[in-house]
Amino acid sequence: MDTLIWVAVVVVAIVAVAAVAYVVVQQQRRSRLRSRFGPEYERTVAEHESKREAEQELIAREQRHAELDIKPLSEESRDAYANRWAIVQERFVDAPGSAVTEADQLVTEVMAERGYPTEDFHQRIADLSVGHAETLTHYRKAHDISERAGRDEATTEELRQAMVHYRELFEDLLHEKTRGR
């Protein structure tokens, strides 16, 4: 009988240790994801039915990102893009709508040269979230304004804001030298 009690105590202890270890691992994973994705973590959690689903999506984004061949820009490319950006900003004075469209195209070109797939906006957001989570809100806002501008529904002030938002992501993409890890 004593042996049976000791076996039960050991089994309960092992189960308790395993449960605590599971909780600790989950908290570490959650903390790592929050740190990595910043505000994108909370946004993704809000879009899903559970934190677990949201975290699985973020992990899937990390895995997809790891398979991409993301590379830094050469010094020449950075300089060329910076010069083009300056020209786009100058055009804003005379043609704000066109400048915003050009800014969007320029950001997309930089992404493509860096190695990001650029076909689908939502996939761009998912891919960028791994290494550029802090600037995604800017990109979303700029893209939204750009779409409204295409329908002639954006004010000049909104177009100016779009340029500011695009510049945040543009600068982040232009000067990042690592794979965002």
Backbone as a ProteinNet text record, in pm:
[ID]
protein_1_A
[PRIMARY]
MDTLIWVAVVVVAIVAVAAVAYVVVQQQRRSRLRSRFGPEYERTVAEHESKREAEQELIAREQRHAELDIKPLSEESRDAYANRWAIVQERFVDAPGSAVTEADQLVTEVMAERGYPTEDFHQRIADLSVGHAETLTHYRKAHDISERAGRDEATTEELRQAMVHYRELFEDLLHEKTRGR
[TERTIARY]
81.3	0	86	193.5	282.9	345.1	380.6	440	341.3	217	113.6	95.8	99.5	87.6	205.9	326.7	445.8	441.9	396.1	383.6	283.6	172.2	70.6	126.6	201.7	261.7	360.4	441.1	538.4	466.9	363.3	287.8	224.9	164.2	103.5	211.2	325.8	435.5	483.1	496.2	539.4	436.9	310	204.5	207	226.2	231.4	350.5	465.3	584.3	562.1	501.9	474	376.3	275.6	177.9	244.7	328.4	399.5	493.2	563.4	654.6	576.8	460.3	377.4	337.1	292.8	250.8	369	485.3	604.1	642.9	640.5	674.8	575.4	447.5	346	368.5	400.5	425.1	550.2	653.5	775.3	748.1	672	637.1	556.5	458	374.3	459.4	549	636.5	727.6	782.5	869	791	669.4	587.6	548.6	513.3	479.8	598.7	714.3	835.5	866.6	853.5	887.7	790.3	662	559.2	504.1	537.7	492.7	342.4	296.9	152.7	79.9	153.5	91.9	42	105.1	60.5	-83	-106.6	-240.5	-342.1	-302.6	-392.7	-433.4	-338.5	-366.7	-454.3	-427.4	-510.4	-654.2	-672.2	-806.4	-881.9	-809.4	-872.6	-907.8	-862.9	-886.9	-975.4	-1030	-1118	-1041.9	-915.1	-837.1	-693	-624.9	-483.5	-403.9	-443.5	-371.3	-374	-491.8	-502.5	-416.4	-422.9	-344.2	-195.7	-153.7	-12.3	32.4	-53.8	-20.6	-1.1	-85	-67.9	65.1	98	224.3	343.9	335.3	442.6	453.1	337.1	337.1	400.9	375.5	438.7	590.8	635.8	780.2	840.4	769.6	820	824.9	721.3	720.7	833.8	848.4	952.7	1091.8	1110.9	1241.2	1274.2	1172.8	1193.7	1220.5	1190	1213.3	1361.2	1406.2	1545.7	1550.5	1530.9	1531.2	1676.2	1708.5	1847.6	1851.1	1960.6	1973.4	1996.6	1970.3	1997.1	2144.2	2193.6	2330.7	2331.5	2447.9	2462.5	2411.3	2440.4	2395.1	2243	2181.5	2034.8	1973.4	2028.7	1976.2	1982.7	2096	2111.3	2012.3	1998.2	1905.8	1761.2	1722	1586.2	1566.5	1665.7	1655.6	1638.2	1710.5	1696.5	1557.2	1508.7	1374.8	1269.2	1288.8	1193.5	1190.2	1306.4	1313.1	1234.8	1245.8	1172.7	1021.6	980.8	838.2	785.9	863.2	819.5	807.4	897.5	890	765	728.1	609	480.1	487.3	367.2	305.6	389.3	340.3	244.6	280.5	199.1	94.4	122.1	29.9	28.2	-41.5	-38.4	-88.5	-195.1	-248.3	-149.5	-89.1	10.4	131.9	172.4	288.7	262.1	141.8	108.6	111.7	59.1	63.6	208.1	291.9	433.9	503.2	467.2	526.5	492.7	367.2	325.8	405.6	420.5	496.1	642.7	698.3	838.7	860.5	770.9	780.1	773.5	683	668.6	795.5	856.6	982	1094.1	1103.5	1206.8	1181.8	1057.2	1023.9	1066.4	1034.3	1067.3	1218.6	1293.4	1438.6	1496.1	1434.1	1479.8	1449.1	1352.2	1318	1180	1100.1	962.9	871.8	783.1	680.4	587.7	543.3	466.4	331.4	288.3	166.1	40.6	30	-93.4	-67.3	-147.4	-126.1	-130.5	-227.3	-240.2	-120.7	-68.2	50.9	172.7	178.1	287.6	286.3	167.5	154.1	202.8	159.1	200.1	350.9	409.5	554.3	631.7	585.7	653.9	640.5	534.1	510.2	622.3	694.8	801.1	919.6	957.9	1074.3	1045.4	921	887.8	754.7	726.2	596.7	568.7	672.5	653.4	604.7	629.8	588.9	465.6	408.8	292.3	170.8	150.1	35.8	47.7	168.5	190.4	155.1	200.2	175.6	26.2	-42.8	-187.5	-259.6	-224.5	-289.7	-259.4	-134.1	-96.1	-170.3	-176.8	-244	-392.8	-454.8	-596.6	-619.8	-537.7	-551.3	-526.7	-427.1	-395.8	-514.4	-579.8	-697.2	-809.4	-831.2	-934.5	-897.9	-768.8	-724.3	-753.7	-739.6	-770.7	-916.1	-1000.9	-1144	-1178	-1075.7	-1092.4	-1169.5	-1141.2	-1209.8	-1115.8	-994.1	-897.8	-865.3	-856.1	-820.4	-669.2	-627.7	-484.3	-412.1	-474	-412.1	-397.1	-496.5	-485.6	-374.7	-362.3	-255.4	-118.8	-108.6	16	46.3	-56.9	-39.2	5	-50.6	-10.1	138.1	185	328.6	413.9	369.9	443.1	443.7	329.7	320.2	407.2	400.5	484	631.9	667.5	807.9	858.5	774.3	815.4	857.3	773.6	808.6	924.7	922.7	1029.6	1165.3	1176	1301.6	1340.5	1242.6	1268.6	1322.9	1261.1	1306.1	1441.5	1460.4	1581.4	1705.8	1693.7	1811.9	1831.5	1737.6	1757	1868.3	1959.7	2072.9	2066.9	1970	1958.8	1830.3	1807.9	1687.3	1569.9	1581.1	1469.8	1459.6	1567.4	1563.2	1628.9
-119.2	0	126.1	127.1	242.4	267.3	160.7	173.9	238.9	199	254.7	404.6	443.6	584.9	663.3	610	677.5	689.8	586.8	592.3	701.1	706.6	808.6	948.7	966.9	1096.6	1135.7	1041.8	1069.4	1104.9	1030.6	1058.4	1198	1231.1	1363	1472.1	1448.2	1545.7	1563.9	1454.8	1462.5	1539.1	1511	1581	1730.2	1762.3	1902.8	1974.4	1909.2	1968.8	1987.9	1890.1	1901.1	2015.6	2030.6	2138.5	2275	2287	2412.7	2441.2	2340.9	2358.2	2403.1	2344.8	2381.6	2528.8	2570.3	2709.8	2803.9	2768.5	2852.2	2864.2	2752.6	2754.4	2841.1	2830.4	2911.9	3059.9	3093.2	3233.3	3286.3	3204.8	3246.8	3268.5	3177.1	3191	3318.7	3340.5	3460.1	3586.4	3585.7	3700.7	3724.9	3617.5	3629.9	3685.5	3636.2	3684	3830.6	3867	4007.8	4098.3	4052.1	4130.6	4142.1	4033.6	4029.8	4109.5	4094.4	4153.1	4285.4	4323.9	4451.9	4468.8	4583.4	4609.1	4510.9	4448	4349.4	4227.5	4197.2	4084.7	4111.2	4227.4	4258.9	4267.6	4321.5	4332.3	4192.8	4103.4	3967.8	3893.8	3910.6	3847.8	3897.6	4027	4084.2	4029.3	3987	3936.2	3788.1	3719.1	3575.1	3543.5	3422.9	3381.1	3351.2	3314.6	3283.5	3328.9	3347	3382.4	3271.8	3148	3033.6	3038.6	3065.6	3075.9	3189.9	3303.4	3419.6	3388.6	3325.4	3292.4	3189.9	3097.2	3001.2	3073.6	3173.2	3249.9	3324.4	3385.6	3459.5	3365.8	3248.5	3149.7	3107.8	3090.4	3055.5	3168	3292.6	3405.3	3398.4	3368.4	3356.5	3246.5	3134.5	3022.6	3060.7	3125.9	3169	3269.2	3363.4	3465.5	3402.1	3298.2	3230.2	3166.7	3133.7	3071.9	3174.9	3301.1	3406.5	3443.2	3489.1	3532.4	3684.9	3730.9	3874.1	3919.2	4023.6	4069.8	4222.1	4274.2	4420.5	4477.9	4604.7	4673.2	4710.6	4715.3	4764.2	4914.7	4967.1	5111.5	5190.1	5139.9	5207.1	5209.1	5096.1	5089.7	5182.4	5182.2	5271.6	5417.3	5455.6	5593.9	5625.8	5533.2	5554.9	5568.1	5479.8	5487.7	5616.5	5655.5	5779.6	5899.6	5900.8	6008.9	6007.5	5890	5879.7	5926.8	5892.7	5936.4	6089.6	6150.7	6297.5	6358.1	6297.2	6346.2	6331	6216	6192.8	6297.2	6325.7	6425.9	6563.8	6597.1	6726	6733.6	6623.2	6620.5	6638.8	6610	6618.6	6758.5	6860.7	6999.3	7023.6	6974.9	7000.1	6892.3	6769.3	6658.6	6559.5	6594.8	6510.4	6367.5	6351.1	6217.1	6129.2	6184.7	6109.4	6076.4	6170.3	6146.8	6030.8	6023.7	5913.9	5781.1	5780.1	5657.7	5617.3	5714.3	5686.3	5638.2	5694.9	5652.2	5505.4	5468.8	5329.7	5238.4	5278.4	5199	5187.3	5295.2	5295	5201.3	5205.4	5113.3	4969.3	4943.2	4807.6	4764.7	4856	4823.7	4789.7	4868	4840	4702.7	4673.5	4542.4	4431.2	4447.4	4344.9	4324.4	4434.1	4419.6	4354.6	4381.2	4320.1	4169.6	4125.5	3983.2	3948.9	4049.4	4024.6	4001.3	3902.9	3889.2	4011.4	4061.4	4186.4	4176.4	4058.5	4045.1	4085.2	4050.7	4067.8	4155	4259.4	4350.8	4278.6	4191	4122.2	4030.2	3968.7	3885.4	3973.5	4089.9	4184.3	4221.3	4250	4286	4170.6	4049.2	3933	3914.3	3926.1	3907	4018.7	4140.7	4253.4	4249.8	4189.2	4189.4	4123.6	4033.4	3961.8	4054	4135.2	4220.3	4368.6	4407.2	4550	4578	4506.9	4519.6	4660.9	4730.4	4864.7	4964.7	4938.5	5034.4	4988.3	4875.3	4825.4	4915.4	4974.2	5064	5178.9	5229.8	5336.4	5287.2	5167.3	5113.1	5093.8	5039.2	5019.1	5152.3	5251.9	5382.9	5444.4	5438.3	5494.5	5423.8	5292.6	5215	5249.8	5264	5299.1	5436.2	5532.5	5666.6	5661.5	5584.5	5571.9	5515.2	5415.3	5358.1	5461.1	5536.2	5639.5	5750.5	5780.6	5881.6	5835.6	5706.3	5652.3	5670.9	5685.3	5710.5	5858.9	5944.4	6088.4	6116.9	6037.7	6054.5	6097.6	6139.3	6179	6327.4	6391	6533.1	6547.9	6670.3	6697.7	6667.8	6699.9	6670.3	6519.1	6442.7	6296.9	6244.6	6302.8	6262.6	6294.2	6408.1	6442.6	6339.2	6300.1	6197.9	6065.3	6032.6	5908.8	5912.6	6026.7	6039.4	6018	6074.8	6057.5	5910.4	5845.3	5702.2	5617.2	5643.3	5567	5587.4	5709.8	5738.1	5653.9	5630.3	5548.4	5408.6	5342.6	5208.2	5214.9	5313.4	5328.6	5337.8	5422.7	5438.8	5309.5	5243.5	5116.9	5012.5	5001.7	4904.5	4943.3	5069.8	5118.5	5094.4	5114.7	5112.2	4983.9	4892.3	4765.2	4686.6	4639.5	4566.9	4416.5	4374.4	4232.3	4176.1	4050.4	3983.4	4008.6	4101.6	4131.5	4035.7	3971.4	3872.9	3924.5
0	0	0	81.9	84.8	-51.9	-121.2	-252.8	-349.1	-341.9	-427.8	-400.4	-276.9	-240.7	-295.7	-281.5	-332.3	-484.8	-550.4	-696.7	-736	-665	-693.7	-669.8	-561	-530.5	-640.5	-684.7	-790.5	-920.7	-954.3	-1076.7	-1070.1	-956.3	-939.2	-949.8	-890.8	-897.3	-1041.4	-1113.7	-1253.9	-1336.6	-1317	-1389.1	-1353.9	-1227.4	-1184.3	-1248.2	-1247.9	-1308.8	-1459.3	-1523.6	-1667	-1694.3	-1610	-1627.5	-1610.3	-1508.4	-1485.8	-1603.3	-1650	-1763.2	-1887.2	-1910.5	-2024.6	-2015.8	-1899	-1879.2	-1899.4	-1846.7	-1862	-2009.7	-2081	-2223.8	-2301.1	-2269.2	-2336.5	-2308.9	-2184.5	-2149.8	-2219.2	-2229.1	-2298.5	-2446.5	-2506.4	-2647.6	-2670.1	-2583.7	-2594.8	-2578.7	-2483.3	-2460.7	-2581.3	-2636.8	-2754	-2872.8	-2894.1	-3004.7	-2985.1	-2862.6	-2834.8	-2863.4	-2822.1	-2843.3	-2991.9	-3063.2	-3205.8	-3290.8	-3260.3	-3345.6	-3295.4	-3174.7	-3122.2	-3133.1	-3185.1	-3194.3	-3287	-3375.1	-3465.6	-3388.3	-3275.5	-3191.8	-3146.2	-3085.7	-3033.7	-3146.5	-3258.8	-3373.7	-3421.1	-3429.1	-3476	-3374.9	-3247.1	-3143.7	-3155	-3178.3	-3189.8	-3311.2	-3414.3	-3536.3	-3528.2	-3424.1	-3412.5	-3292.8	-3294.3	-3185.9	-3057.7	-3069.7	-2950.4	-2968.1	-2853.5	-2859.1	-2925.6	-2898.8	-2956.6	-3109.6	-3166.9	-3313	-3366.4	-3298.7	-3341.5	-3334.6	-3226.5	-3211	-3314.4	-3348.5	-3454	-3587.2	-3613.3	-3737.6	-3737	-3624.9	-3616.5	-3632.8	-3576.2	-3592.3	-3738.9	-3803.8	-3946.8	-4029.4	-3990.7	-4060.1	-4044.3	-3923.9	-3900.7	-3988.1	-3996.6	-4077.2	-4224.4	-4274.5	-4415.1	-4438.9	-4347.4	-4359.6	-4363.8	-4284.5	-4280.9	-4416	-4494	-4625	-4734.7	-4706.8	-4805.5	-4807.3	-4920	-4932.3	-4917.7	-4794.5	-4766.3	-4751.7	-4824.3	-4822.4	-4810.2	-4760.3	-4753.3	-4892.2	-4906.4	-5031.9	-5039.3	-5159.4	-5177.4	-5151.4	-5126.7	-5104.7	-5225.5	-5345.6	-5467.4	-5476.1	-5445.8	-5450	-5347	-5226.4	-5122.2	-5168.2	-5225.2	-5272.3	-5384	-5477.8	-5589.7	-5539.7	-5448.4	-5393.5	-5313.7	-5237	-5158.8	-5252.6	-5363.1	-5461.4	-5524	-5557	-5614.6	-5514.5	-5386	-5283.9	-5276.6	-5282.3	-5277.1	-5394	-5510.7	-5628.1	-5608.4	-5553.6	-5527.8	-5428.9	-5325.2	-5227.6	-5291.8	-5380.4	-5449.7	-5536.6	-5598.6	-5684.8	-5605.2	-5477	-5394.1	-5400.4	-5407.2	-5407.6	-5524	-5641.6	-5760.4	-5787.3	-5744.9	-5775.3	-5657.7	-5550.2	-5430.7	-5454.9	-5529.9	-5555.5	-5630.3	-5732.8	-5810.1	-5726	-5640.9	-5554.9	-5458.3	-5404.7	-5313.4	-5388.3	-5509.5	-5590.4	-5618.2	-5651.4	-5676	-5548.7	-5434.6	-5307.4	-5280.3	-5306.4	-5287.9	-5380.8	-5505.6	-5602.4	-5562.5	-5511.2	-5470.3	-5351.3	-5254.2	-5140	-5189.6	-5282.7	-5336.5	-5410.9	-5484.5	-5554.7	-5456.9	-5350.3	-5248.6	-5187	-5155.8	-5100.1	-5195.9	-5322.5	-5421.5	-5430.9	-5435.3	-5444	-5318	-5204.9	-5079.6	-5076.8	-5158.6	-5163.9	-5112.7	-5083.4	-5038.1	-5157	-5150	-5253.6	-5246.2	-5359.9	-5358.6	-5429.5	-5464.7	-5544.1	-5468.1	-5341.2	-5265.6	-5143	-5123.5	-5011.4	-4877.2	-4858.2	-4729.2	-4702.8	-4807.2	-4788.9	-4760.5	-4824	-4794.8	-4647.6	-4596.6	-4454.2	-4367.2	-4398.4	-4318.1	-4322.8	-4441.2	-4454.2	-4384.7	-4398.2	-4334.1	-4182.6	-4133.7	-3989	-3910.5	-3972.7	-3901.6	-3871.6	-3965.2	-3943.9	-3934.2	-3963.4	-3967.3	-3898.1	-3792.2	-3724.8	-3676	-3635.6	-3581.2	-3686.3	-3812.2	-3916.5	-3995.1	-3958.4	-4033.1	-4021.1	-3906	-3890.7	-3990	-4007	-4105.7	-4246.2	-4278	-4411.9	-4435.9	-4337.6	-4352.3	-4374.9	-4293.8	-4307.7	-4443.3	-4485	-4614.8	-4727.8	-4720.4	-4824.8	-4831.1	-4714.6	-4709.4	-4773.6	-4738.1	-4796	-4946.4	-4987.5	-5129.9	-5207.4	-5151.2	-5218.4	-5227.7	-5120	-5123.4	-5221.9	-5232.5	-5328.9	-5470.9	-5494.7	-5627.4	-5664.9	-5563.9	-5587	-5567.6	-5558	-5534.1	-5405	-5300.6	-5172.6	-5060.7	-5093.2	-4990.9	-5003.5	-4889.5	-4889.3	-4906.9	-4935	-4948.4	-4818	-4705.6	-4576.1	-4556.5	-4595.9	-4585.3	-4676	-4793.9	-4885.3	-4824.5	-4758	-4689.5	-4580.9	-4507	-4403.6	-4465.7	-4581.4	-4649.6	-4682.9	-4730.3	-4761.1	-4636.9	-4525.7	-4399.2	-4359.7	-4372.7	-4337.7	-4429.8	-4559.4	-4652.8	-4622.1	-4586.2	-4557.2	-4439.3	-4340.1	-4224.7	-4269	-4348.1	-4395	-4493.3	-4582.1	-4680.1	-4610	-4510.5	-4436.9	-4365.6	-4308.8	-4239	-4336.2	-4451.9	-4552.6	-4612	-4632.8	-4697.5	-4612.8	-4483.4	-4398.8	-4319.4	-4326.7	-4254.9	-4321.2	-4240.4	-4294.3	-4264.7	-4184.6	-4149.8	-4206.2	-4177.6	-4222.4	-4127.9	-4037.8	-3947.8	-3833.2	-3799.9	-3692.1	-3568.7
[MASK]
+++++++++++++++++++++++++++++++++++++++++++++++++++++++++++++++++++++++++++++++++++++++++++++++++++++++++++++++++++++++++++++++++++++++++++++++++++++++++++++++++++++++++++++++++++++

